[in-house]
Amino acid sequence: MEKQIITIGLPRAMLYYRYRTLWRVFFQELGMETVVSAPTDREILERGTALAIDEACLSLKIYLGHVAALVGKCDYILAPRVSNFGRHRSFCTRFEALPDLVRNVFRGEKQKWLSYEVDEEMKRAGEEDALVELGRSLGCSAKAAKRAYKAAKKAELAEHKARVQKQEQLCRREGMKVLIAAHSYVAEDPYMGRAVTDYLKRSGVIPLRADLTDRDGALKHSRELSPTCKWELNREILGGIALRRGEVDGIILLSAFPCGPDAMVNELITRRVKGVPMLNLVLDSQSGTAGVETRLESFIDIIRFQEGKL
């Protein structure tokens, strides 16, 4: 009798866009399969909105919709708890609460969950130890789990490096360049930020991403704009802006309503980054592409007018 292959569900939202390669390769190396929810659409958003409290941010509502789409279709659904990478390197509290949240929201479902905890400041629990322990909880040896993690981390870093190099090539191209300052789960989600990138391309603008840069370098340069910002993902974006602001014609601050860290950090950016046109674009569940495109069209016209090209 063949051994049944364990399937792990990965919601296509939030930290998926940062860790998709790490997770996929890790489970693959352990002989398991991953199942990814379909790209975000209106149905997923409405399903997640019905499951979330009104005050939840758009990203979290979409996440719950993706989780709901996976319930009953895999052996486990992964919901990690990522608190911090150390002192002053925190994640938003929603990432810390995910395992508790999904277990309560879907408590009536016969669904099994997987989680691991990264908390280097309080519990000294790093990413490698957390994933090795996760592998052991699935019946794998510590040696096999450690080997799987190393292969997965190598693949993740290689993918990020390739994306950074591709952006470097875009920077060297001639033409108007606009830097998108957004979290990957906003910028890359087809129902949220991807429409912004697609519109810029259709308008002949080269879109760049503030978060697609060397992460260690970005964290160091983030201090140029804020020496006290404690949110890791926002610090990476700040560092990307500090590194790119002299190379771009404009900056779009793209966020999902009502993101607390973004609301504070984007206000900081508008006050401290001078000399470059800036658009603050907040997406919510009621946003239609027509309104977004109108604001983007006006923003591009402003840049062209200031550069004497209109």
Salt bridges, closest charged atoms under 4 A:
GLU46 OE2 - ARG42 NE 3.23
ASP100 OD2 - ARG81 NH1 2.96
GLU117 OE2 - LYS123 NZ 3.14
GLU121 OE2 - ARG87 NH1 3.91
GLU127 OE1 - LYS153 NZ 2.83
GLU128 OE2 - LYS146 NZ 3.31
GLU128 OE2 - LYS150 NZ 3.60
GLU133 OE1 - ARG136 NH1 3.86
GLU156 OE1 - LYS153 NZ 2.78
GLU159 OE2 - ARG20 NE 3.97
GLU168 OE2 - ARG244 NH2 2.71
GLU188 OE1 - ARG20 NH2 2.98
GLU188 OE2 - ARG163 NH2 3.03
GLU188 OE2 - ARG209 NH2 2.91
ASP211 OD1 - ARG209 NE 2.84
GLU224 OE2 - HIS221 ND1 2.65
GLU224 OE1 - ARG245 NH2 3.92
GLU232 OE2 - ARG89 NH2 2.68
GLU236 OE2 - ARG18 NH2 2.87
GLU247 OE1 - ARG244 NH1 2.97
ASP262 OD1 - HIS183 NE2 2.83
GLU267 OE2 - ARG271 NE 2.76
GLU293 OE2 - ARG202 NH2 3.22
GLU307 OE1 - LYS309 NZ 3.48
